[in-house]
Each structure stands twice: as C-alpha cells, then as structure tokens.
C-alpha cells in the first residue's frame, strides 16, 4: 500500500510537471517532453489491448490513420488544429471498432497478424493514392493553420495525462475484470456470462482512438507526413518496448517503461549519436536483461522490493530490538 501511495503521488506530480513543461520556455526540454508524451499515449494504448489478451503488432496503423486524418482534414478541408484532432480520434475509434468486428474471435498470434496486416494495408493504400496522400513523396501540412509549438506541446501533454486517467478509470470498472478474464481464458470467461466480442470492441475502439490522437499530434508537430513515417514499424516496436520494460498489464508500467526507454534513447543518442542503430541494440539488450532479471518489468521489481522491505520490517518488529520475543 505504501508503494501504491508513493506512485500515486509521484504520478500526480509528474502530471502537473508534464502540463507545465510547454510553458517553461526551454525548447529542448519541451521537445523531449513531447516525444515522451506521444510514447506514453501509444504505450498505454497498447497495454490496454494487451490487458484484454489482444496483442497488437500493428499499432502504427492506428497512429498513421490519426496522422493522415489530421493532415488531410487540414489540407483538403481547411479544418484547423483542434477539430482535426477530434477527427483523428473519431477515425482511430472507427478503425478500432472495425478491426474488432472483422477479426471476430481471433486471438493470440492470429489477432496479432491481423493487426500487422491492417497496418501494412494502410501503408500500401497511402502509397497508391498520391492524389490524396501525396503517395511515397509525402505531403506537407498547411502551415497557415499551425497553431504554434506551445499549443501543440500542451495538447500532447494533456493527451498523455488523459490517457493515463482513462486507463485508471477503466481499472476501476467491472470491465477491468472482464478484460482479465478474457486474457486468462476467453472461453471460460464466456461461460460465466462475459460477452468477449462486446469488451473486445470496447477496448480496441478506445485504444485505436488514443493511438490515433498521438499520431495526429505528431503530424502537426512535424508538419510533414509520408507512408514510411505514418506506418513505421518503429512506432509499433516502441509501443511494445515501453510497457514490457515498465510492467505489462499494470497502470504505472507503461509510464515507467516510457521514462526508462526515453532515458536510454537519449543516453545512446548523446554517447553514440554517430553510429546508426545503436539505440535499437541497447533496447534489445535492455529487453533481454528485463526478461532475465525483471520478468514483471520495473513495476514488478518495485513490488518485489517493497514486499521484501515490508517482510524485513515485520521480522524486526516480531523479534524486537534486542533479539527477544
């Protein structure tokens, strides 16, 4: 309980700091916070689906749909920043709802392959529609509609905080137990009255909307988009690395993992910036070390440390200061 309370207070402090960063006037810090916030959103999004037993290998599909939705709404219809974000959220939610409906009862590796196929399908579609998307050459976002870096950074920070709150709110509902039952045994969950399709559609819709929002914010910040950027495998990989490092199926795991991932990425960039692919090598080493020494992630290690401390304190109280009973 003490660890839970500590993490809760740290989370509140981190949320306040995240919302304040765009106003501090430090470009480097704001940019790092922006990338951290977008990673938090897709990490939480991926972890929410994994918590229901749905492993996604194509999270870049949701990201890319949100990014293209924002760019196309701005360029083709002249829709400004805030409404384009709403359009991206709706687009991601609809894609998630459609994916959950089409895949039906697919689970495990079969569902994972379906998500990968979805992402690749959208990438090919973006290339084959150059009149709409700019094709392989990409498209620049209408700079006249750009609201300013501070506004973009604030919305990224708000998105990360809201994503964490949504995940926390879901963990306090009955749906959370349905998701856990589906992850353990979907057929057994159905036998006790849980409708897997209903909860699958719910979680994939929320997850898709969240990841699409992150993609839309990223496209506004970058100002340029092409299929390779929108549907990059790197996005999918990072969305998995963060929650696995931090602690999969937990509330704080994706956030802890994101902080660790960003710190490792920044360290490798500063130390080995001239060597291409070094960051991915270190991510791989970190994952192997995590699997071997922290199979439950950073959060699991913290729980184990807290339990050992509590056990040691209890033993000291039982024995007494002088070794007597």
Secondary structure, DSSP 8 states (H G I E B T S, - for coil): -HHHHHHHHHHHHHHHHHHHHTTS--HHHHHHHHHHHHHHHHHHHHHHHHHTT---S-HHHHHHHHHHHHHHHHHHH---HHHHHHHHHHHHHHHHHHHHHHHTT--THHHHHHHHHHHHHHHHHHHH-HHHH-GGG-EE--GGG---HHHHHHHHHHHHHHHHHHHHHHHTSHHHHHHHHHHH-HHHHHHTT--HHHHHHHHHHHHHHHHHHHHHHHHHHH-EE-HHHHT-HHHHHHHHHHHHHH-TTSTTHHHHHHHHHHHHHHHHHHHHTTSTTHHHHHHHHHHHHHHHH-TTHHHHHHHHHHHHHHHHHHHHHHH-TTS--
